[in-house]
């Protein structure tokens, strides 16, 4: 159970198919189904279930309504195992599953998200207040789960510091990628071509990337900078008008909304994600690793496991523009580093982020034996 169906289709497809192949009946809960996405979920062999959930708020009536709706859906479909991922579904879904008497309940925190992301100028009073509310909701709901999964050590330590030790947070290390789909492609070295893939939010580091492009192109005009992601109306995000201006300026290559990032990664040199968002483990970084791209990212908890410093890329401190530009400059001045570091990324992806191996771990943790073997 998640929120956005596109995330379920793009990031949970292999897991859903493997559950169905093993003989389990899978109900896929999401908040934004369309006729097309319902059909896509059914093609996987799962049954789409629409539910409603707003942002975490200070309105208790809205929270009660979300829990009550999920409770009724769990009862109606006779759910025997709930697998809720992301913060809000893990909170409300786990409470509802407990109320509905679901025999086995799993919560999966894939990064603590925007509320726990500290900006370069600190946080507003409202954000600090909502963070305290979230911690209380975590304390109340997550102990109702039989298993609690996280993707990185930082999230595990934070949840434990909130007082959540039963069930003990278990580190999964990433959701993984299909290594057949995101297969190794030799990186481009002439020209050196950087690529950013992600939501065009300030928290994802997109403005740091753009400022680095602006600074580096002054001395290295042949260097190229690709930007992939949807424009956003949130404060500090890159909107459509700004994107148009950046393209007209010749600063970035922006092809519009892209459904398949594989050709763009294949035609790039180095992946860059200067995020300070409280990620789980960024899926885009895992894809870049699998395709053999060196990675420059930050030393945030969700990013550390994607880089072995100096072997497949570089970690830079969040909010450190100078360090980011220095790391990118290294590849411009020494393009001979790109291919061996890219190969190291590929081997790291096979070792840590093979979705089939990660799904085997999930099956074991959820005790999901194939039905025909029971």
C-alpha positions in Angstrom: 0.0 0.0 0.0 1.5 3.3 -1.1 0.1 6.6 -2.3 0.9 7.4 -6.0 0.2 4.6 -8.5 3.1 5.7 -10.8 5.5 4.9 -8.0 3.8 1.5 -7.6 4.0 0.8 -11.3 7.6 2.0 -11.7 9.2 0.9 -8.4 7.1 -2.0 -7.1 6.3 -3.8 -10.4 8.9 -6.6 -10.0 7.8 -7.2 -6.4 4.1 -7.3 -7.3 4.7 -9.7 -10.2 6.8 -12.0 -8.0 4.1 -12.0 -5.3 1.5 -12.9 -8.0 3.7 -15.6 -9.5 4.1 -17.1 -6.1 0.3 -17.6 -5.9 -0.6 -14.7 -3.6 -3.6 -12.4 -4.2 -2.3 -8.9 -4.3 -4.4 -5.8 -3.7 -2.6 -2.6 -4.7 -3.8 0.4 -2.7 -3.1 3.9 -4.3 -4.7 7.3 -4.1 -4.7 8.4 -7.8 -5.9 5.6 -10.1 -7.0 6.4 -13.6 -8.6 4.0 -16.1 -5.1 3.4 -17.7 -3.3 2.8 -14.4 -6.0 0.4 -13.2 -5.5 -1.6 -16.4 -1.7 -1.6 -15.9 -2.0 -2.9 -12.3 -4.4 -5.7 -13.5 -1.9 -6.6 -16.2 0.6 -7.4 -13.4 -2.0 -9.7 -11.9 -3.0 -7.5 -9.0 -6.3 -5.8 -8.0 -6.3 -2.0 -7.8 -7.9 -0.4 -4.8 -8.5 3.3 -4.6 -8.4 5.1 -1.3 -8.1 8.8 -0.1 -5.4 10.3 2.0 -4.4 13.9 2.4 -1.2 15.5 3.7 -0.3 15.0 7.3 -2.2 17.7 9.1 -3.2 19.0 12.4 -6.9 18.1 11.6 -7.7 15.0 13.6 -11.0 14.5 11.8 -9.2 14.0 8.5 -6.8 11.5 10.1 -9.7 9.6 11.6 -11.5 9.5 8.2 -8.4 8.1 6.5 -8.0 5.4 9.1 -11.7 4.5 9.0 -11.7 4.2 5.2 -8.7 1.9 5.3 -10.1 -0.2 8.1 -13.3 -0.8 6.0 -11.2 -1.7 2.9 -9.0 -4.1 4.8 -12.1 -5.8 6.2 -13.9 -5.9 2.8 -11.0 -7.5 1.0 -10.1 -9.9 4.0 -6.5 -8.7 3.9 -4.2 -11.2 5.7 -0.9 -9.2 5.3 -0.6 -5.4 5.1 2.6 -4.0 3.5 2.5 -0.2 3.8 5.3 2.0 2.5 6.1 5.7 2.9 5.4 7.5 6.1 1.7 8.4 5.9 0.6 5.0 4.6 2.8 3.3 7.2 1.2 5.4 10.0 -2.5 5.3 9.0 -2.4 1.9 7.2 -0.8 0.1 10.1 -3.4 1.6 12.6 -6.2 0.5 10.3 -4.7 -2.9 9.8 -4.5 -3.4 13.5 -8.1 -2.3 14.0 -9.2 -4.7 11.2 -7.4 -7.6 12.7 -4.9 -8.1 9.8 -2.8 -11.0 11.1 0.6 -9.8 9.8 1.4 -6.1 9.5 4.5 -4.6 7.9 5.5 -0.9 7.7 8.3 0.3 5.5 9.8 3.8 5.9 11.5 4.8 2.7 13.2 8.0 3.9 11.8 10.4 6.5 10.8 12.8 3.8 10.2 16.6 3.5 9.1 17.1 7.1 12.5 15.9 8.4 14.5 17.7 5.7 16.4 20.6 7.2 16.8 23.5 4.7 19.9 25.7 4.4 18.3 28.5 6.4 16.7 26.2 9.1 13.0 25.4 9.5 9.8 27.3 10.1 7.8 27.0 13.3 5.1 25.2 11.5 7.5 22.6 10.1 9.0 22.0 13.5 5.5 21.6 14.9 4.5 19.1 12.2 7.7 17.2 12.7 6.9 16.7 16.4 3.4 15.6 15.4 4.9 13.1 13.0 7.2 11.7 15.7 4.2 11.2 18.0 2.3 9.4 15.2 5.3 7.2 14.5 5.5 6.3 18.2 1.8 5.5 18.3 1.4 3.5 15.0 4.7 1.7 14.2 4.7 -0.5 17.3 1.5 -2.0 15.9 3.5 -3.5 13.0 5.1 -6.9 13.2 8.0 -5.8 11.1 9.4 -2.3 10.5 11.7 -1.9 7.5 14.0 1.1 6.6 16.4 1.7 3.8 19.3 3.4 5.5 21.1 3.5 8.8 20.3 7.1 9.5 16.5 6.4 9.4 17.0 3.4 11.7 18.9 5.5 14.2 16.4 8.3 14.1 13.4 6.0 14.6 15.1 4.4 17.5 15.9 7.8 19.0 12.1 8.5 18.7 11.6 5.5 21.1 10.6 3.0 18.4 12.5 -0.2 19.3 9.7 -2.8 19.0 9.6 -3.9 16.4 13.3 -3.2 15.8 13.8 -1.2 12.6 15.4 -3.6 10.1 17.6 -2.1 7.3 16.8 -3.3 3.8 19.3 -1.0 2.0 17.3 0.0 -1.1 14.3 -1.1 -3.2 16.6 -2.2 -6.0 16.5 -2.0 -9.8 16.0 -4.6 -12.5 19.6 -5.1 -13.8 18.3 -6.5 -17.1 16.4 -3.3 -17.8 19.0 -0.9 -16.5 22.0 -2.7 -18.1 25.6 -1.6 -18.4 26.3 0.9 -21.2 29.8 2.4 -21.6 29.6 6.1 -20.5 30.2 9.0 -22.9 33.5 10.8 -22.3 33.6 13.3 -25.2 32.0 15.6 -24.4 31.7 15.1 -20.6 27.9 15.1 -20.1 26.4 15.3 -16.6 22.9 14.2 -15.8 20.5 15.1 -13.0 17.3 13.0 -12.6 14.7 13.8 -10.0 11.9 16.0 -9.0 12.9 19.6 -9.6 12.7 20.6 -6.0 15.2 22.7 -4.1 15.5 19.8 -1.6 16.7 17.5 -4.3 19.6 19.8 -5.0 18.5 20.9 -8.5 19.5 24.6 -7.9 22.9 23.5 -6.7 23.2 21.5 -10.0 22.2 24.5 -12.1 24.6 26.9 -10.4 27.4 24.3 -10.9 26.5 24.2 -14.6 26.5 28.0 -14.8 30.0 28.2 -13.1 31.6 25.3 -15.0 30.4 26.3 -18.4 32.3 29.6 -18.2 35.6 27.8 -18.4 34.5 24.6 -20.1 31.8 25.6 -22.7 31.7 22.1 -24.3 30.6 20.4 -21.1 26.9 19.5 -21.2 24.3 19.3 -18.4 21.1 17.2 -18.8 18.1 17.8 -16.5 15.3 15.3 -16.3 12.3 15.7 -14.1 8.9 17.3 -13.8 8.6 21.1 -13.1 7.0 21.8 -9.7 5.0 24.6 -8.2 6.3 24.2 -4.7 8.4 27.1 -3.2 12.0 27.0 -4.4 11.2 24.4 -7.1 12.0 24.9 -10.8 8.8 25.8 -12.8 8.1 25.7 -16.5 9.0 29.4 -17.2 12.4 29.0 -15.5 13.1 25.8 -17.4 12.3 27.5 -20.7 14.7 30.3 -19.8 17.5 27.9 -18.8 17.1 26.1 -22.1 17.1 29.3 -24.1 20.2 30.4 -22.3 21.9 27.2 -23.5 22.8 26.2 -19.9 20.9 22.9 -19.7 19.5 20.2 -22.0 15.9 19.6 -21.0 13.8 17.3 -23.2 10.5 17.8 -21.3 8.8 14.9 -19.4 10.6 11.6 -20.1 8.9 8.3 -19.4 12.1 6.2 -20.1 15.4 7.5 -18.6 17.4 4.6 -20.0 18.4 6.3 -23.3 19.4 9.5 -21.5 21.5 7.7 -18.9 23.1 5.7 -21.8 24.1 9.0 -23.5 25.6 10.5 -20.3 28.9 10.5 -18.5 28.3 11.2 -14.8 25.2 11.2 -12.6 24.8 14.1 -10.1 22.3 14.3 -7.3 23.2 17.1 -4.7 20.2 16.3 -2.6 19.6 17.3 1.0 16.2 15.6 1.1 15.7 12.8 3.7 15.9 10.1 1.1 15.5 6.4 1.6 18.0 5.4 -1.1 17.3 7.4 -4.3 16.0 5.1 -7.0 17.5 7.3 -9.7 21.0 6.8 -8.2 20.5 3.1 -8.2 19.5 3.2 -11.9 22.6 5.2 -12.7 24.8 2.8 -10.9 23.3 -0.2 -12.7 24.0 1.5 -16.1 27.6 2.2 -15.1 27.7 5.9 -14.3 30.0 7.5 -11.8 28.0 9.2 -9.1 28.4 12.6 -7.3 25.9 12.9 -4.5 25.8 14.1 -0.9 26.7 12.5 2.4 23.1 12.4 3.5 22.0 9.1 5.1 20.1 7.8 2.1 23.0 8.5 -0.3 26.1 7.2 1.5 25.6 3.6 0.4 25.6 4.5 -3.2 29.2 5.8 -3.4 32.5 4.2 -2.3 34.5 7.4 -2.1 37.1 7.7 -4.9 36.1 4.3 -6.4 32.8 5.0 -8.2 32.3 8.6 -7.4 32.4 11.3 -4.8 30.4 12.3 -1.8 30.0 16.0 -1.0 28.5 17.8 2.0 24.9 18.9 1.5 24.5 22.7 0.7 28.2 22.9 -0.3 28.3 24.5 -3.7 32.1 24.7 -3.8 32.6 21.0 -3.0 30.0 20.0 -5.7 31.7 22.1 -8.4 35.1 20.7 -7.4 33.9 17.1 -7.7 32.3 17.8 -11.1 35.4 19.6 -12.3 37.5 16.5 -11.5 35.6 14.6 -14.2 35.9 17.4 -16.7 39.7 17.7 -16.2 40.3 14.0 -15.9 37.7 12.3 -18.2 39.8 9.1 -18.1 38.3 8.5 -14.6 34.8 8.2 -16.0 34.9 4.7 -17.5 36.7 2.8 -14.6 34.5 4.6 -12.0 31.4 3.7 -14.1 32.5 0.1 -14.1 32.9 0.2 -10.3 29.3 1.7 -10.1 28.0 -1.2 -12.1 29.6 -3.8 -9.8 28.3 -1.9 -6.8 24.7 -2.1 -8.2 25.1 -5.8 -8.7 26.3 -6.2 -5.2 23.8 -4.0 -3.3 20.8 -3.1 -5.6 19.7 -6.1 -7.5 15.9 -6.0 -7.2 15.6 -9.8 -7.4 17.9 -10.3 -4.4 16.2 -7.6 -2.5 12.8 -9.1 -3.2 14.0 -12.4 -1.9 14.9 -10.7 1.3 11.4 -9.1 1.4 9.8 -12.5 0.8 11.8 -13.9 3.7 10.9 -11.0 6.1 7.2 -11.2 5.2 7.2 -15.1 5.3 5.8 -15.1 1.8 6.4 -18.7 0.7 4.9 -19.7 -2.7 1.3 -20.7 -2.1 1.8 -24.1 -3.9 4.6 -25.0 -1.4 2.5 -24.4 1.7 
